[in-house]
């Protein structure tokens, strides 16, 4: 995989699992996202850096209520309710000097949107939940591309999101590259048993 093929690698893998047909189930899709994070990128040189991120952010029903929302605006089809956004990113930059980095092409992200109900509210009891308002992610974890396993372990073992998502239906999924050349919005269609 190269920087510029990393988005299509993610989207193709999600497509093979039926995501665009409305099958949005994070526990089923997680191995694909983890494998995408773990696949080495072959065209990075010594000045390039790879950045992986996981974020859980709350999006209030009323945009004006919380000011700037870290998760951004939810898809219009599910707006107007309290939401949780789970985001998984991969991006690249070039190191200019000890302080400055500039983003370069490649990378992608996938976001899962859920209704913020009692199941998600229980995550607040976790010791790593951040209570700094709608402008800050409530859970965040980052890694460089040299150690994706650390971030994967965090999502699987410490964050609680996979267990929480196992009992909830995702309302929507947004996926695409960072340049905006290909973006998906998929609305969930499968109710939980």
Buried (B, 14 or more C-beta within 10 A) or exposed (E): BEBBBBBBBBBEBBBEBBBBEBBBBBEBBBEBBBBBBEBEBEEBEEEBBBBBBBBBBBBBEEBEEBEEBBBEEBBEEBEEBBBBBBBBBBBBBBEEEEEEBEEBBBBBBBBBBBBBEEBBEEBEEEEEEEEEBBEBBBBBBEBEBEEBEEBBBBBBEEBBBBEBBBEBBBBBBBBBBBEEEEBBBBBBEEEEE
